[in-house]
């Protein structure tokens, strides 16, 4: 591969990276162009860690060693240590050797009769007929790294009798730097999306990344408000072992968030044991129906969770939920250098007051009259619990709950 070929491929990498070509297409296209340029490449693995609540990182594998067309696949791996095989593979891999030694490249000729055993993956490739193996690490500087994403690893395998030439080795060393830079850009965009969705909510995160970040700019929505918290949480925190509190919060938050997301609601905020969410659909009736379905699903999931936690001897609880429908302002609120993307307005306050009534009325779910008026088709699933004056709300209103007979719930 001559200098012009390296330049052409470097230009292609830059253009593909700037267009945001998906990783699998970027790596697959890169490998295909190497082969077209005469590099006897049959297998490539490119991997990196990431910044994600549940995923430690991923690898992309390009493989043309089979009889069919080359295959490109992306595989994610976790970071909770639950799979000892993954940890063992990492510790006995050429990538770990490069990471700890400070070297940039490891080259292994697989036809020189050298004994194996140090790197199981290399022994496996040798048994499959590979003749040459190169592992390369492109390190990111402190200001370029984020989270555990501080290196991009790659391996390059040939089955050609002569393996890679020295010129091809040098070309790979040069080109992997350009490839790593393009992949870092892709990773940064993915991390930004993940963090925005995780900490702001799906819709709010997308809005922020699209540039909706000006303080005081808000959109008026006619939405369903979900306000829930856990029954007896203060008592539980006073009596349960401290190390059990976070797992308890996570267990109950997961079932509520899962139900909300499954019915296309947006979780906006966690407030200790409380959750604020909105359902904004094409019609108020659709939003009410979605919120009611999410509430019934969350209640059913809660019963299953309590059965599992009780069997394990762990504290259990349920959630109080207030559902209300009304107008809110949805946008950026806060100081000039610390903003929150959330909803505000009288309807939010009413939703929290309705949830607070659950305790005194001995109901786990309460709905406002505005909610029931917006969803007449849902009325048969509800039953009135009476008319009440809510704290901080001028006019009394009738409250409703799920009819046990209609919903099939106790």
C-alpha positions as YAML, in Angstrom:
chain: A
units: angstrom
residues:
- id: 1
  name: UNK
  ca: [0.00, 0.00, 0.00]
- id: 2
  name: UNK
  ca: [1.70, 3.18, -1.19]
- id: 3
  name: UNK
  ca: [1.59, 6.71, 0.25]
- id: 4
  name: UNK
  ca: [-1.21, 7.77, -2.09]
- id: 5
  name: UNK
  ca: [-3.32, 4.80, -0.97]
- id: 6
  name: UNK
  ca: [-2.80, 5.71, 2.67]
- id: 7
  name: UNK
  ca: [-3.74, 9.33, 1.93]
- id: 8
  name: UNK
  ca: [-6.89, 8.29, 0.04]
- id: 9
  name: UNK
  ca: [-8.02, 5.97, 2.82]
- id: 10
  name: UNK
  ca: [-7.29, 8.59, 5.49]
- id: 11
  name: UNK
  ca: [-9.45, 11.06, 3.56]
- id: 12
  name: UNK
  ca: [-12.26, 8.50, 3.31]
- id: 13
  name: UNK
  ca: [-12.12, 7.87, 7.09]
- id: 14
  name: UNK
  ca: [-12.34, 11.60, 7.80]
- id: 15
  name: UNK
  ca: [-15.30, 12.09, 5.49]
- id: 16
  name: UNK
  ca: [-17.14, 9.05, 6.86]
- id: 17
  name: UNK
  ca: [-16.50, 10.19, 10.43]
- id: 18
  name: UNK
  ca: [-17.78, 13.69, 9.73]
- id: 19
  name: UNK
  ca: [-20.95, 12.25, 8.15]
- id: 20
  name: UNK
  ca: [-21.58, 10.17, 11.27]
- id: 21
  name: UNK
  ca: [-21.41, 6.84, 9.44]
- id: 22
  name: UNK
  ca: [-22.36, 4.05, 11.91]
- id: 23
  name: UNK
  ca: [-19.44, 2.22, 13.50]
- id: 24
  name: UNK
  ca: [-20.12, -1.06, 11.76]
- id: 25
  name: UNK
  ca: [-20.24, 0.64, 8.36]
- id: 26
  name: UNK
  ca: [-17.13, 2.68, 9.13]
- id: 27
  name: UNK
  ca: [-15.07, -0.33, 10.21]
- id: 28
  name: UNK
  ca: [-16.51, -2.58, 7.49]
- id: 29
  name: UNK
  ca: [-15.81, 0.01, 4.79]
- id: 30
  name: UNK
  ca: [-12.30, 0.57, 6.11]
- id: 31
  name: UNK
  ca: [-11.48, -3.14, 6.06]
- id: 32
  name: UNK
  ca: [-12.93, -3.64, 2.56]
- id: 33
  name: UNK
  ca: [-10.80, -0.77, 1.25]
- id: 34
  name: UNK
  ca: [-7.70, -2.25, 2.86]
- id: 35
  name: UNK
  ca: [-8.35, -5.57, 1.12]
- id: 36
  name: UNK
  ca: [-8.98, -3.79, -2.19]
- id: 37
  name: UNK
  ca: [-5.60, -2.07, -1.75]
- id: 38
  name: UNK
  ca: [-3.87, -5.45, -1.47]
- id: 39
  name: UNK
  ca: [-3.64, -5.87, 2.32]
- id: 40
  name: UNK
  ca: [-4.28, -9.60, 3.07]
- id: 41
  name: UNK
  ca: [-6.66, -8.88, 5.95]
- id: 42
  name: UNK
  ca: [-9.14, -11.56, 7.06]
- id: 43
  name: UNK
  ca: [-10.25, -10.48, 10.54]
- id: 44
  name: UNK
  ca: [-10.39, -7.24, 12.53]
- id: 45
  name: UNK
  ca: [-11.60, -6.48, 16.04]
- id: 46
  name: UNK
  ca: [-11.96, -2.88, 17.24]
- id: 47
  name: UNK
  ca: [-13.05, -2.16, 20.80]
- id: 48
  name: UNK
  ca: [-13.30, 0.53, 23.44]
- id: 49
  name: UNK
  ca: [-14.84, 1.15, 26.83]
- id: 50
  name: UNK
  ca: [-17.57, 3.73, 27.21]
- id: 51
  name: UNK
  ca: [-19.51, 5.82, 29.74]
- id: 52
  name: UNK
  ca: [-22.86, 4.14, 30.29]
- id: 53
  name: UNK
  ca: [-24.89, 3.12, 33.38]
- id: 54
  name: UNK
  ca: [-24.96, -0.59, 32.47]
- id: 55
  name: UNK
  ca: [-22.60, -1.14, 29.52]
- id: 56
  name: UNK
  ca: [-18.84, -1.13, 30.04]
- id: 57
  name: UNK
  ca: [-17.94, -1.06, 26.35]
- id: 58
  name: UNK
  ca: [-18.26, -2.78, 23.01]
- id: 59
  name: UNK
  ca: [-16.30, -4.40, 20.20]
- id: 60
  name: UNK
  ca: [-16.92, -4.43, 16.44]
- id: 61
  name: UNK
  ca: [-15.71, -7.51, 14.58]
- id: 62
  name: UNK
  ca: [-15.13, -7.70, 10.83]
- id: 63
  name: UNK
  ca: [-14.50, -11.27, 9.62]
- id: 64
  name: UNK
  ca: [-13.98, -12.52, 6.07]
- id: 65
  name: UNK
  ca: [-12.28, -15.80, 6.98]
- id: 66
  name: UNK
  ca: [-15.41, -17.84, 6.22]
- id: 67
  name: UNK
  ca: [-16.71, -18.96, 2.87]
- id: 68
  name: UNK
  ca: [-19.43, -16.33, 2.68]
- id: 69
  name: UNK
  ca: [-19.21, -12.56, 2.42]
- id: 70
  name: UNK
  ca: [-17.49, -10.65, 5.19]
- id: 71
  name: UNK
  ca: [-19.55, -10.26, 8.37]
- id: 72
  name: UNK
  ca: [-19.58, -7.19, 10.60]
- id: 73
  name: UNK
  ca: [-21.10, -7.42, 14.09]
- id: 74
  name: UNK
  ca: [-21.20, -5.23, 17.19]
- id: 75
  name: UNK
  ca: [-21.09, -6.80, 20.66]
- id: 76
  name: UNK
  ca: [-21.53, -5.04, 24.00]
- id: 77
  name: UNK
  ca: [-20.10, -6.19, 27.30]
- id: 78
  name: UNK
  ca: [-21.07, -5.36, 30.87]
- id: 79
  name: UNK
  ca: [-18.90, -4.01, 33.64]
- id: 80
  name: UNK
  ca: [-20.48, -5.43, 36.79]
- id: 81
  name: UNK
  ca: [-18.06, -8.36, 37.09]
- id: 82
  name: UNK
  ca: [-20.91, -10.86, 36.84]
- id: 83
  name: UNK
  ca: [-19.24, -12.77, 34.00]
- id: 84
  name: UNK
  ca: [-15.85, -14.06, 35.20]
- id: 85
  name: UNK
  ca: [-15.11, -15.44, 31.71]
- id: 86
  name: UNK
  ca: [-15.03, -11.89, 30.28]
- id: 87
  name: UNK
  ca: [-12.63, -10.71, 32.97]
- id: 88
  name: UNK
  ca: [-10.39, -13.75, 32.41]
- id: 89
  name: UNK
  ca: [-10.33, -13.21, 28.64]
- id: 90
  name: UNK
  ca: [-9.35, -9.57, 29.15]
- id: 91
  name: UNK
  ca: [-6.52, -10.40, 31.56]
- id: 92
  name: UNK
  ca: [-5.10, -12.97, 29.11]
- id: 93
  name: UNK
  ca: [-5.55, -10.85, 25.98]
- id: 94
  name: UNK
  ca: [-2.98, -8.95, 23.91]
- id: 95
  name: UNK
  ca: [-5.04, -5.81, 24.57]
- id: 96
  name: UNK
  ca: [-4.41, -6.10, 28.32]
- id: 97
  name: UNK
  ca: [-0.73, -6.58, 27.63]
- id: 98
  name: UNK
  ca: [-0.62, -3.34, 25.62]
- id: 99
  name: UNK
  ca: [-2.71, -1.46, 28.17]
- id: 100
  name: UNK
  ca: [-0.43, -2.31, 31.09]
- id: 101
  name: UNK
  ca: [2.94, -2.27, 29.31]
- id: 102
  name: UNK
  ca: [2.68, 1.10, 27.62]
- id: 103
  name: UNK
  ca: [3.50, -0.44, 24.23]
- id: 104
  name: UNK
  ca: [1.71, 0.67, 21.06]
- id: 105
  name: UNK
  ca: [1.80, -2.52, 19.00]
- id: 106
  name: UNK
  ca: [2.21, -6.25, 19.51]
- id: 107
  name: UNK
  ca: [3.14, -8.28, 16.43]
- id: 108
  name: UNK
  ca: [3.00, -12.09, 16.48]
- id: 109
  name: UNK
  ca: [4.00, -14.28, 13.56]
- id: 110
  name: UNK
  ca: [1.94, -17.43, 13.89]
- id: 111
  name: UNK
  ca: [4.00, -19.66, 11.59]
- id: 112
  name: UNK
  ca: [7.39, -19.40, 13.27]
- id: 113
  name: UNK
  ca: [6.89, -22.37, 15.58]
- id: 114
  name: UNK
  ca: [6.69, -20.29, 18.74]
- id: 115
  name: UNK
  ca: [4.92, -21.92, 21.67]
- id: 116
  name: UNK
  ca: [1.46, -20.68, 22.51]
- id: 117
  name: UNK
  ca: [-0.38, -20.39, 25.78]
- id: 118
  name: UNK
  ca: [0.15, -16.72, 26.67]
- id: 119
  name: UNK
  ca: [-2.81, -15.45, 24.66]
- id: 120
  name: UNK
  ca: [-5.67, -17.96, 24.20]
- id: 121
  name: UNK
  ca: [-7.30, -15.87, 21.45]
- id: 122
  name: UNK
  ca: [-4.08, -15.97, 19.42]
- id: 123
  name: UNK
  ca: [-3.80, -19.75, 19.89]
- id: 124
  name: UNK
  ca: [-7.40, -20.07, 18.69]
- id: 125
  name: UNK
  ca: [-6.66, -17.99, 15.58]
- id: 126
  name: UNK
  ca: [-3.51, -20.03, 14.87]
- id: 127
  name: UNK
  ca: [-5.59, -23.22, 15.04]
- id: 128
  name: UNK
  ca: [-7.95, -21.68, 12.47]
- id: 129
  name: UNK
  ca: [-5.11, -21.08, 10.03]
- id: 130
  name: UNK
  ca: [-4.11, -17.50, 10.83]
- id: 131
  name: UNK
  ca: [-0.51, -16.66, 10.01]
- id: 132
  name: UNK
  ca: [-0.04, -13.10, 11.30]
- id: 133
  name: UNK
  ca: [-1.50, -11.11, 14.19]
- id: 134
  name: UNK
  ca: [-1.16, -7.45, 15.11]
- id: 135
  name: UNK
  ca: [-2.68, -5.71, 18.14]
- id: 136
  name: UNK
  ca: [-2.60, -1.91, 18.28]
- id: 137
  name: UNK
  ca: [-3.66, 0.58, 20.95]
- id: 138
  name: UNK
  ca: [-4.40, 4.25, 20.25]
- id: 139
  name: UNK
  ca: [-4.34, 6.08, 23.57]
- id: 140
  name: UNK
  ca: [-6.39, 9.20, 24.28]
- id: 141
  name: UNK
  ca: [-4.89, 12.05, 26.24]
- id: 142
  name: UNK
  ca: [-6.39, 13.16, 29.57]
- id: 143
  name: UNK
  ca: [-8.37, 15.95, 27.90]
- id: 144
  name: UNK
  ca: [-9.66, 13.65, 25.15]
- id: 145
  name: UNK
  ca: [-10.69, 10.74, 27.37]
- id: 146
  name: UNK
  ca: [-14.08, 10.52, 29.07]
- id: 147
  name: UNK
  ca: [-14.98, 7.95, 31.71]
- id: 148
  name: UNK
  ca: [-13.27, 4.67, 30.88]
- id: 149
  name: UNK
  ca: [-12.91, 5.65, 27.22]
- id: 150
  name: UNK
  ca: [-9.18, 6.30, 27.29]
- id: 151
  name: UNK
  ca: [-8.00, 3.85, 24.61]
- id: 152
  name: UNK
  ca: [-9.18, 2.36, 21.35]
- id: 153
  name: UNK
  ca: [-7.87, -1.15, 20.73]
- id: 154
  name: UNK
  ca: [-7.71, -3.00, 17.45]
- id: 155
  name: UNK
  ca: [-6.40, -6.33, 16.19]
- id: 156
  name: UNK
  ca: [-5.57, -7.30, 12.60]
- id: 157
  name: UNK
  ca: [-5.29, -10.88, 11.37]
- id: 158
  name: UNK
  ca: [-4.09, -12.40, 8.13]
- id: 159
  name: UNK
  ca: [-4.34, -15.95, 6.78]
- id: 160
  name: UNK
  ca: [-1.98, -15.25, 3.88]
- id: 161
  name: UNK
  ca: [1.09, -17.54, 3.89]
- id: 162
  name: UNK
  ca: [3.40, -14.53, 4.19]
- id: 163
  name: UNK
  ca: [1.14, -12.50, 6.50]
- id: 164
  name: UNK
  ca: [1.49, -8.71, 6.42]
- id: 165
  name: UNK
  ca: [4.51, -7.07, 4.82]
- id: 166
  name: UNK
  ca: [6.47, -4.49, 6.77]
- id: 167
  name: UNK
  ca: [5.00, -1.75, 4.57]
- id: 168
  name: UNK
  ca: [1.46, -3.00, 5.29]
- id: 169
  name: UNK
  ca: [2.27, -3.10, 9.02]
- id: 170
  name: UNK
  ca: [3.40, 0.52, 8.89]
- id: 171
  name: UNK
  ca: [0.31, 1.51, 6.92]
- id: 172
  name: UNK
  ca: [-1.95, -0.07, 9.54]
- id: 173
  name: UNK
  ca: [-0.11, 1.76, 12.32]
- id: 174
  name: UNK
  ca: [-0.66, 5.05, 10.48]
- id: 175
  name: UNK
  ca: [-4.27, 4.47, 9.50]
- id: 176
  name: UNK
  ca: [-5.50, 3.18, 12.86]
- id: 177
  name: UNK
  ca: [-4.81, 6.64, 14.30]
- id: 178
  name: UNK
  ca: [-7.23, 8.21, 11.82]
- id: 179
  name: UNK
  ca: [-9.74, 5.43, 12.42]
- id: 180
  name: UNK
  ca: [-9.47, 5.87, 16.20]
- id: 181
  name: UNK
  ca: [-10.11, 9.61, 15.87]
- id: 182
  name: UNK
  ca: [-13.27, 8.99, 13.82]
- id: 183
  name: UNK
  ca: [-14.46, 6.35, 16.29]
- id: 184
  name: UNK
  ca: [-13.83, 8.68, 19.21]
- id: 185
  name: UNK
  ca: [-16.10, 11.27, 17.58]
- id: 186
  name: UNK
  ca: [-18.80, 8.64, 17.14]
- id: 187
  name: UNK
  ca: [-18.35, 7.52, 20.76]
- id: 188
  name: UNK
  ca: [-18.64, 11.09, 22.07]
- id: 189
  name: UNK
  ca: [-21.95, 11.58, 20.26]
- id: 190
  name: UNK
  ca: [-23.24, 8.27, 21.61]
- id: 191
  name: UNK
  ca: [-22.13, 9.11, 25.17]
- id: 192
  name: UNK
  ca: [-23.77, 12.55, 24.96]
- id: 193
  name: UNK
  ca: [-27.06, 10.96, 23.87]
- id: 194
  name: UNK
  ca: [-26.84, 8.34, 26.61]
- id: 195
  name: UNK
  ca: [-26.12, 10.84, 29.38]
- id: 196
  name: UNK
  ca: [-28.78, 13.29, 28.20]
- id: 197
  name: UNK
  ca: [-31.44, 10.55, 28.03]
- id: 198
  name: UNK
  ca: [-30.36, 8.98, 31.33]
- id: 199
  name: UNK
  ca: [-30.23, 12.14, 33.42]
- id: 200
  name: UNK
  ca: [-32.76, 14.40, 31.68]
- id: 201
  name: UNK
  ca: [-35.23, 11.90, 30.20]
- id: 202
  name: UNK
  ca: [-35.63, 10.73, 26.63]
- id: 203
  name: UNK
  ca: [-37.59, 13.63, 25.19]
- id: 204
  name: UNK
  ca: [-35.87, 16.32, 27.28]
- id: 205
  name: UNK
  ca: [-32.47, 14.88, 26.40]
- id: 206
  name: UNK
  ca: [-33.21, 14.96, 22.68]
- id: 207
  name: UNK
  ca: [-34.47, 18.53, 22.93]
- id: 208
  name: UNK
  ca: [-31.33, 19.69, 24.75]
- id: 209
  name: UNK
  ca: [-29.04, 18.03, 22.21]
- id: 210
  name: UNK
  ca: [-31.00, 19.70, 19.40]
- id: 211
  name: UNK
  ca: [-30.11, 23.06, 20.93]
- id: 212
  name: UNK
  ca: [-33.12, 23.87, 23.12]
- id: 213
  name: UNK
  ca: [-30.97, 25.16, 25.99]
- id: 214
  name: UNK
  ca: [-31.89, 28.83, 26.39]
- id: 215
  name: UNK
  ca: [-32.96, 29.71, 29.91]
- id: 216
  name: UNK
  ca: [-36.58, 30.80, 30.20]
- id: 217
  name: UNK
  ca: [-37.63, 29.32, 26.84]
- id: 218
  name: UNK
  ca: [-40.51, 26.93, 27.46]
- id: 219
  name: UNK
  ca: [-43.30, 25.28, 25.50]
- id: 220
  name: UNK
  ca: [-46.87, 25.09, 26.73]
- id: 221
  name: UNK
  ca: [-48.17, 21.52, 26.81]
- id: 222
  name: UNK
  ca: [-51.53, 20.02, 27.57]
- id: 223
  name: UNK
  ca: [-50.32, 16.83, 29.23]
- id: 224
  name: UNK
  ca: [-51.02, 14.18, 31.83]
- id: 225
  name: UNK
  ca: [-48.91, 14.56, 34.98]
- id: 226
  name: UNK
  ca: [-47.68, 11.53, 36.92]
- id: 227
  name: UNK
  ca: [-46.51, 12.16, 40.48]
- id: 228
  name: UNK
  ca: [-45.62, 9.12, 42.60]
- id: 229
  name: UNK
  ca: [-43.68, 8.31, 45.74]
- id: 230
  name: UNK
  ca: [-43.20, 5.32, 48.03]
- id: 231
  name: UNK
  ca: [-45.47, 4.45, 50.92]
- id: 232
  name: UNK
  ca: [-43.78, 4.55, 54.32]
- id: 233
  name: UNK
  ca: [-40.37, 5.42, 52.90]
- id: 234
  name: UNK
  ca: [-39.38, 7.52, 55.93]
- id: 235
  name: UNK
  ca: [-40.24, 4.63, 58.25]
- id: 236
  name: UNK
  ca: [-38.25, 2.21, 56.10]
- id: 237
  name: UNK
  ca: [-35.16, 4.44, 56.11]
- id: 238
  name: UNK
  ca: [-35.39, 4.74, 59.91]
- id: 239
  name: UNK
  ca: [-35.66, 0.99, 60.53]
- id: 240
  name: UNK
  ca: [-33.92, -0.81, 57.63]
- id: 241
  name: UNK
  ca: [-30.18, -1.37, 57.30]
- id: 242
  name: UNK
  ca: [-28.60, 1.60, 55.46]
- id: 243
  name: UNK
  ca: [-27.07, -0.62, 52.78]
- id: 244
  name: UNK
  ca: [-30.55, -1.85, 51.76]
- id: 245
  name: UNK
  ca: [-31.99, 1.61, 50.99]
- id: 246
  name: UNK
  ca: [-30.42, 2.25, 47.59]
- id: 247
  name: UNK
  ca: [-31.29, -1.25, 46.26]
- id: 248
  name: UNK
  ca: [-34.86, -0.69, 47.48]
- id: 249
  name: UNK
  ca: [-35.11, 2.67, 45.70]
- id: 250
  name: UNK
  ca: [-33.66, 1.17, 42.52]
- id: 251
  name: UNK
  ca: [-36.02, -1.83, 42.57]
- id: 252
  name: UNK
  ca: [-39.17, 0.29, 42.86]
- id: 253
  name: UNK
  ca: [-37.95, 3.06, 40.56]
- id: 254
  name: UNK
  ca: [-37.15, 0.50, 37.88]
- id: 255
  name: UNK
  ca: [-40.65, -0.97, 37.83]
- id: 256
  name: UNK
  ca: [-42.27, 2.49, 37.69]
- id: 257
  name: UNK
  ca: [-39.90, 3.84, 35.02]
- id: 258
  name: UNK
  ca: [-40.29, 0.67, 32.94]
- id: 259
  name: UNK
  ca: [-44.08, 0.98, 32.98]
- id: 260
  name: UNK
  ca: [-43.96, 4.68, 32.10]
- id: 261
  name: UNK
  ca: [-41.56, 4.15, 29.21]
- id: 262
  name: UNK
  ca: [-43.47, 1.16, 27.86]
- id: 263
  name: UNK
  ca: [-46.49, 3.43, 27.47]
- id: 264
  name: UNK
  ca: [-44.46, 6.28, 25.95]
- id: 265
  name: UNK
  ca: [-44.35, 8.57, 28.96]
- id: 266
  name: UNK
  ca: [-41.36, 10.76, 29.83]
- id: 267
  name: UNK
  ca: [-39.70, 10.55, 33.24]
- id: 268
  name: UNK
  ca: [-38.53, 14.08, 34.08]
- id: 269
  name: UNK
  ca: [-37.30, 13.98, 37.64]
- id: 270
  name: UNK
  ca: [-36.42, 11.82, 40.63]
- id: 271
  name: UNK
  ca: [-37.00, 13.54, 43.97]
- id: 272
  name: UNK
  ca: [-35.75, 11.15, 46.63]
- id: 273
  name: UNK
  ca: [-38.38, 8.41, 46.45]
- id: 274
  name: UNK
  ca: [-40.65, 10.52, 44.21]
- id: 275
  name: UNK
  ca: [-40.99, 10.44, 40.42]
- id: 276
  name: UNK
  ca: [-42.40, 13.15, 38.14]
- id: 277
  name: UNK
  ca: [-43.39, 12.13, 34.61]
- id: 278
  name: UNK
  ca: [-45.54, 13.41, 31.76]
- id: 279
  name: UNK
  ca: [-47.60, 11.79, 29.02]
- id: 280
  name: UNK
  ca: [-47.90, 14.07, 26.00]
- id: 281
  name: UNK
  ca: [-49.82, 12.46, 23.15]
- id: 282
  name: UNK
  ca: [-51.72, 13.60, 20.06]
- id: 283
  name: UNK
  ca: [-54.91, 13.82, 22.11]
- id: 284
  name: UNK
  ca: [-55.66, 14.21, 25.81]
- id: 285
  name: UNK
  ca: [-57.65, 10.98, 25.76]
- id: 286
  name: UNK
  ca: [-54.70, 9.03, 24.32]
- id: 287
  name: UNK
  ca: [-52.40, 10.48, 26.99]
- id: 288
  name: UNK
  ca: [-54.85, 9.59, 29.77]
- id: 289
  name: UNK
  ca: [-55.28, 6.06, 28.48]
- id: 290
  name: UNK
  ca: [-51.51, 5.57, 28.26]
- id: 291
  name: UNK
  ca: [-50.97, 6.87, 31.80]
- id: 292
  name: UNK
  ca: [-53.73, 4.66, 33.18]
- id: 293
  name: UNK
  ca: [-52.31, 1.60, 31.43]
- id: 294
  name: UNK
  ca: [-48.86, 2.43, 32.85]
- id: 295
  name: UNK
  ca: [-50.34, 2.77, 36.34]
- id: 296
  name: UNK
  ca: [-52.02, -0.62, 36.16]
- id: 297
  name: UNK
  ca: [-48.86, -2.23, 34.82]
- id: 298
  name: UNK
  ca: [-46.73, -0.65, 37.55]
- id: 299
  name: UNK
  ca: [-49.13, -1.86, 40.24]
- id: 300
  name: UNK
  ca: [-49.00, -5.41, 38.88]
- id: 301
  name: UNK
  ca: [-45.20, -5.31, 38.69]
- id: 302
  name: UNK
  ca: [-45.09, -3.98, 42.24]
- id: 303
  name: UNK
  ca: [-46.99, -7.03, 43.53]
- id: 304
  name: UNK
  ca: [-44.49, -9.33, 41.79]
- id: 305
  name: UNK
  ca: [-41.53, -7.38, 43.18]
- id: 306
  name: UNK
  ca: [-42.95, -7.48, 46.71]
- id: 307
  name: UNK
  ca: [-43.35, -11.23, 46.50]
- id: 308
  name: UNK
  ca: [-39.69, -11.63, 45.52]
- id: 309
  name: UNK
  ca: [-38.41, -9.19, 48.14]
- id: 310
  name: UNK
  ca: [-40.55, -10.75, 50.89]
- id: 311
  name: UNK
  ca: [-39.20, -14.18, 50.04]
- id: 312
  name: UNK
  ca: [-35.68, -12.77, 50.36]
- id: 313
  name: UNK
  ca: [-36.45, -11.14, 53.72]
- id: 314
  name: UNK
  ca: [-36.15, -7.60, 52.34]
- id: 315
  name: UNK
  ca: [-38.38, -4.62, 53.22]
- id: 316
  name: UNK
  ca: [-41.31, -4.02, 50.88]
- id: 317
  name: UNK
  ca: [-43.52, -1.08, 50.05]
- id: 318
  name: UNK
  ca: [-45.94, 0.20, 47.41]
- id: 319
  name: UNK
  ca: [-46.22, 3.47, 45.57]
- id: 320
  name: UNK
  ca: [-48.69, 6.31, 45.92]
- id: 321
  name: UNK
  ca: [-49.65, 7.82, 42.56]
- id: 322
  name: UNK
  ca: [-51.50, 10.97, 41.58]
- id: 323
  name: UNK
  ca: [-52.60, 11.44, 37.95]
- id: 324
  name: UNK
  ca: [-53.80, 14.79, 36.70]
- id: 325
  name: UNK
  ca: [-54.35, 16.42, 33.32]
- id: 326
  name: UNK
  ca: [-53.70, 20.07, 32.56]
- id: 327
  name: UNK
  ca: [-51.52, 22.75, 31.00]
- id: 328
  name: UNK
  ca: [-47.83, 23.03, 31.96]
- id: 329
  name: UNK
  ca: [-44.76, 24.89, 30.76]
- id: 330
  name: UNK
  ca: [-42.02, 22.53, 29.58]
- id: 331
  name: UNK
  ca: [-38.51, 23.91, 29.20]
- id: 332
  name: UNK
  ca: [-35.34, 25.31, 30.80]
- id: 333
  name: UNK
  ca: [-35.59, 26.67, 34.32]
- id: 334
  name: UNK
  ca: [-32.80, 27.66, 36.71]
- id: 335
  name: UNK
  ca: [-29.68, 29.79, 37.02]
- id: 336
  name: UNK
  ca: [-27.46, 30.91, 34.17]
- id: 337
  name: UNK
  ca: [-24.99, 28.06, 34.75]
- id: 338
  name: UNK
  ca: [-27.28, 25.36, 36.19]
- id: 339
  name: UNK
  ca: [-30.52, 24.58, 34.36]
- id: 340
  name: UNK
  ca: [-33.18, 21.94, 34.69]
- id: 341
  name: UNK
  ca: [-35.41, 20.80, 31.81]
- id: 342
  name: UNK
  ca: [-38.73, 20.14, 33.50]
- id: 343
  name: UNK
  ca: [-42.40, 21.13, 33.76]
- id: 344
  name: UNK
  ca: [-43.89, 23.83, 35.96]
- id: 345
  name: UNK
  ca: [-47.36, 25.22, 36.54]
- id: 346
  name: UNK
  ca: [-50.41, 24.83, 38.75]
- id: 347
  name: UNK
  ca: [-51.16, 21.42, 37.25]
- id: 348
  name: UNK
  ca: [-47.84, 20.06, 38.59]
- id: 349
  name: UNK
  ca: [-48.69, 21.27, 42.08]
- id: 350
  name: UNK
  ca: [-52.14, 19.71, 41.86]
- id: 351
  name: UNK
  ca: [-50.67, 16.36, 40.80]
- id: 352
  name: UNK
  ca: [-48.42, 16.35, 43.89]
- id: 353
  name: UNK
  ca: [-51.35, 17.29, 46.15]
- id: 354
  name: UNK
  ca: [-53.45, 14.47, 44.69]
- id: 355
  name: UNK
  ca: [-50.64, 11.98, 45.34]
- id: 356
  name: UNK
  ca: [-50.41, 13.27, 48.92]
- id: 357
  name: UNK
  ca: [-54.13, 12.46, 49.40]
- id: 358
  name: UNK
  ca: [-53.48, 8.77, 48.77]
- id: 359
  name: UNK
  ca: [-52.29, 8.28, 52.34]
- id: 360
  name: UNK
  ca: [-55.34, 9.79, 54.05]
- id: 361
  name: UNK
  ca: [-57.79, 8.08, 51.66]
- id: 362
  name: UNK
  ca: [-55.99, 4.72, 51.89]
- id: 363
  name: UNK
  ca: [-55.69, 4.47, 48.09]
- id: 364
  name: UNK
  ca: [-52.52, 3.77, 46.14]
- id: 365
  name: UNK
  ca: [-53.75, 5.52, 42.94]
- id: 366
  name: UNK
  ca: [-55.85, 8.68, 42.71]
- id: 367
  name: UNK
  ca: [-56.96, 10.54, 39.58]
- id: 368
  name: UNK
  ca: [-58.34, 14.06, 39.20]
- id: 369
  name: UNK
  ca: [-61.71, 14.99, 37.77]
- id: 370
  name: UNK
  ca: [-59.84, 16.79, 34.93]
- id: 371
  name: UNK
  ca: [-58.23, 13.45, 34.07]
- id: 372
  name: UNK
  ca: [-61.54, 11.58, 33.94]
- id: 373
  name: UNK
  ca: [-63.23, 14.33, 31.93]
- id: 374
  name: UNK
  ca: [-60.48, 14.12, 29.31]
- id: 375
  name: UNK
  ca: [-60.81, 10.36, 28.98]
- id: 376
  name: UNK
  ca: [-64.49, 9.37, 28.97]
- id: 377
  name: UNK
  ca: [-63.64, 5.94, 27.54]
- id: 378
  name: UNK
  ca: [-61.59, 5.21, 30.66]
- id: 379
  name: UNK
  ca: [-64.44, 6.18, 32.98]
- id: 380
  name: UNK
  ca: [-65.69, 2.59, 33.28]
- id: 381
  name: UNK
  ca: [-62.33, 1.59, 34.79]
- id: 382
  name: UNK
  ca: [-62.65, 4.19, 37.56]
- id: 383
  name: UNK
  ca: [-64.69, 4.74, 40.69]
- id: 384
  name: UNK
  ca: [-65.21, 7.96, 42.66]
- id: 385
  name: UNK
  ca: [-63.82, 8.26, 46.18]
- id: 386
  name: UNK
  ca: [-65.49, 11.60, 46.91]
- id: 387
  name: UNK
  ca: [-65.01, 15.34, 46.64]
- id: 388
  name: UNK
  ca: [-62.09, 16.97, 48.47]
- id: 389
  name: UNK
  ca: [-60.37, 20.30, 48.97]
- id: 390
  name: UNK
  ca: [-56.69, 19.96, 48.10]
- id: 391
  name: UNK
  ca: [-54.09, 21.91, 50.04]
- id: 392
  name: UNK
  ca: [-53.12, 25.02, 48.12]
- id: 393
  name: UNK
  ca: [-55.86, 24.52, 45.50]
- id: 394
  name: UNK
  ca: [-58.78, 26.99, 45.57]
- id: 395
  name: UNK
  ca: [-61.64, 24.75, 44.47]
- id: 396
  name: UNK
  ca: [-62.49, 21.25, 45.69]
- id: 397
  name: UNK
  ca: [-62.63, 18.47, 43.14]
- id: 398
  name: UNK
  ca: [-63.80, 14.93, 42.87]
- id: 399
  name: UNK
  ca: [-61.11, 12.25, 42.98]
- id: 400
  name: UNK
  ca: [-61.20, 8.79, 41.46]
- id: 401
  name: UNK
  ca: [-59.32, 5.53, 41.75]
- id: 402
  name: UNK
  ca: [-59.13, 2.33, 39.74]
- id: 403
  name: UNK
  ca: [-62.23, 0.20, 40.17]
- id: 404
  name: UNK
  ca: [-60.98, -3.15, 41.58]
- id: 405
  name: UNK
  ca: [-63.69, -5.04, 39.74]
- id: 406
  name: UNK
  ca: [-63.05, -3.31, 36.42]
- id: 407
  name: UNK
  ca: [-59.25, -3.53, 36.56]
- id: 408
  name: UNK
  ca: [-59.09, -6.98, 38.07]
- id: 409
  name: UNK
  ca: [-56.81, -5.64, 40.84]
- id: 410
  name: UNK
  ca: [-57.26, -6.01, 44.56]
...
